[in-house]
Amino acid sequence: MGVYFNINPPKYCCHCGWSVNPRRKDFKRHRSMTCYQCGCGFVHIQRNQIEKSVLREFNLFHPEEIE
């Protein structure tokens, strides 16, 4: 059994931080895709589960999240 997240929020690649559009018609069928940016297996995870260093590197922090 896997862990399933709400499909409505955007999902991000855990490697490069690139987001995927959850409205793509194959999104529900596939648990993972190839990330367009870095070519790694695209992991569908919530934004807050991405490592802080990845967020910092790709400037994905909202202003209030920066210490």
N, C-alpha and C positions, 0 to 999 in steps of 0.2 A: 504493500500500500504506500502510495506517495502522499506528499503534502500538496494540497491544492489551494491556490489563492483566488481571491476575487479577480475576475478577468477584466473588470472595468478600469482600474488604475493602470497607467502606463507601466510597462515592465522594462527592465534595464539589463544590459549585458553585465555580468559580474566581473568581466575582464576589462572592458574598455568604457563601460558606462553608457553606451549608445542605447537609445530607447527604441522599442518596436511598437508599431501601431496595433492595438488590440482589436481594431475593427477589421483587420485583414481576415478574409473569410476562412483561411486555414488555421487561424490562431487557436480555435478551440480544439481542433483535431490533433495538432502537434504540441507535445509538451515542451519541445525545444526546437530551435531553428539555428541556422548559421547567422552569426552577427555580420551585418553588412560592412561594418567598420574594420574589425580586426580578423574576421574569418573564423573565430572560435565558435564552439557550440554555444548557441544563445540560450542562456538560462533565464527562465521567467521567474524573477524574484521581485519583491517589493523594493522600492527605492531605499528605504531605511535599513535594508539588509546588506546593501553594498558597502564594502569597506570604505572608511572615511578617506583613505589615501586616494582611492579611485575617484571619489566625488571631488576631492580637492584638485586632483590633477586635471579633471575634465570640467572644472568650474561649474559643478552641478548643485552646489550649495545654494539654498535660499539665503539671502542676506542675514536673516536672524539666526541661522545655524552656525555662522562663523564665530569662533571664540575670539 
